Amino acid sequence: MLVIKKWVNENDDLLLEIYDKLHNLAEVSWKEARTREFLCSELDKIDLPYQTFEHHYGIVVTWKGSSGEGPTIALRADMDALWQNVDGIWKSNHSCGHDAHMAMVLNTLRCLKETNFQPLDGCLKVIFQPAEESGKGAKAIIDDGLVDDIDYLLGIHVRPKIEMRFGEVSPAIYHGAATLLKGRIKGIQAHGSRPNMGINVVDSLGAIIAAVNAVTVDPTIPSSAKVTQVKAGGDNINIIPDEGEFSIDLRAQTNAAMKNLIEKVTTAVKYAGQANGADVTVENRAQMVAAEPNRFMESIINEAICEVLGKNSAVTPPITPGGEDFHFYTKERKNIQATMIGLGTDLEPGLHHPKMHFNKNSLGNGVAILAASTILLFEKARFHN
């Protein structure tokens, strides 16, 4: 692995340059047009074949070996940014590290190509996936049949300082399940002086918030339910509002706990919101499943970490309530063996904070780990059943 470490050390400036360009191209889910354009221009320089799509902005690189046999190993990076208020301005903002993930995966390809790696017995694929934040990006890639041939899949995610420090790397991230619910309320308008003639959806919203906060679940399994958005009424204060909306964020560490939480919250919301006669509907807008540990994949990543960074850099996978649609790949395609690498970056104040920042020297660590893991997987996959 010395050649990989040498390449990373010699290309620090390139890694930062690519990261900065992707950071400044921040685009929200399903609108990653300029991001795709930039990635394609870089892939043209690397001279590897890739596929783009009309119905989303994803990219799939396919690097085939000379042999028609062997495993298909894939790397995945998410492309989208968040829409946030940054210093008083609403804008697309890469506060979840997807710019770093793209930079690392793109330059892993460049590193492997320039160090004369060849997937002789198999195929290396790279998925630049759109719309991770929507919870539906992985599904779009799956529905296109783009993972049907994949045997092993690697992802990577920068981690906050509270989980691990710069220089530390984990062979997995045990994400929890996440579900985003969207609700609508229909009442009856009335004059503010005669509230008895209407059905006030604001009353329903208050009851819904209280009901969600009162839901109880198994205390031994980390979980949470909270209302994150409410909307009702127009510009006039003296009108009983007849339409309202709300959103609920659900988290649970296991998929079974999430199923139970969805049932309890949905039931509580409908009973509470309809107590005053209003009509309440709830729909599941997005859902991310919890991670399922894969010991074989974790052993490969641990070996790669030790080889390129040293034994002291390998740490225990963090258990986090955050969600990731990466884990949807293995839920829908049981044959895929996968893990998501956790990269210590000294990230602060936290993921999704508008002022999120991290130690950019960690980009080189990510490239080295991804490249080493890819090589080890090709070496050992043929002995793994």
Secondary structure, DSSP 8 states (H G I E B T S, - for coil): -HHHHHHHHHTHHHHHHHHHHHHTT--BTT--HHHHHHHHHHHHHHT--EEE-SSS--EEEEEE-SSS-S-EEEEEEE--BEEEEETTEEEEE--SSHHHHHHHHHHHHHHHHHTT---TTSEEEEEEE--TTTT-HHHHHHHTTTTTT-SEEEEEEEEETTT--TT-EES--EE-EEEEEEEEEE-B-EETT-GGGSB-HHHHHHHHHHHHHH----TTS-EEEEEEEEEE--S-TTEE--EEEEEEEEEESSHHHHHHHHHHHHHHHHHHHTTTS-EEEEEEEEEE------HHHHHHHHHHHHHHT-GGGB----EES---GGGHHHHH-TT-EEEEEEEEEEEBS-TT-TT-B--TTHHHHHHHHHHHHHHHHHHHGGG--
